[in-house]
Amino acid sequence: FATAKEAHAKLPKSKSFGDVDGAAQAVNEAKPGRDRMVAEVSSKKAVAKAFEDGFKAVVAIQKKRSKVIAGAEDLVNLAKLANGDNPSKQNLPTYVLQSMFGDVLVAANSRFEKVLEGRYKFETAELQGSMAKKQGLGLSILDQRLGKSINPSALSGGESFCAALSLALGLSDVVRANQGGIAIDTFFIDEGFGSLDPTRLNQVMNMLTQLKAEGRTIGLISHVDDMKEAIQEKIEVRPIEQSGPSTLSVNWMS
């Protein structure tokens, strides 16, 4: 009895130890929530594990990439230069075209200066801003009589025609020089001769005659009477009626 009394004295001083049935019901009601939390924790652990595995894989790939780059540093730098990461901000195709363009101007000037008594000369003109990155160098005209550069749009109609013809022939020369003998041997020139004065027309015709002597075929389309008379090998197109069909006559030297 004394032992029981001592144990009783140590018990919590409460009139009631709680509702056992109510506690059991609360436990049952809380169990679904607990199960959901356990499942959610398990899912988050799986996600964390997958992320950790993925991160380790990325680190491994990065190490391999760094090793490859370290072994190909010169090649990577060359690729950057070719793609425009250089002081001029020009990629390789633009740089090559720019260099070829300079060769075309040299070849074109050999004709342009002759046909216009040496007054004009092609030269390159620096472009500003983003256009320079894409196109490299532009074109201007040096007026050697005035000693200053002018915009090509300032040329007269006849001078513009001579400039365009000289550039086309210069391009032909560069193609032949850089393509192992492949040549542009046939030219068709559509109009433009009406803008030339008699002296300039005669100079252009002398240039075209020289090209023919070099073995090139030149086709001219023109309404200029002086040219019709000067060219013996020709196809003349004549209208039968104002709004009707046309007829052709061919003059060819055997």
ABEGO torsion letter per residue (X at the ends): XAAAAAAAAABBBBABAEBAAAAAAAAAAAAAAAAAAAAAAAAAAAAAAAAAAAAAAAAAAAAAAAAAAAAAAAAAAAAAAAAGBBAAGBBAAAAAAAAAAAAAAAAAAAAAAAAAGGABBBBBBBBBEAAAAAAEBBBBBBBAAAGBBBBAAABBAAAAAAAAAAAAAAAAAAAAAAAGGBBBABBBBBEGAAABBAAAAAAAAAAAAAAAAAGBBBBBBBABAAAAAABABBBBBBBABAABBBBBBBBBBX
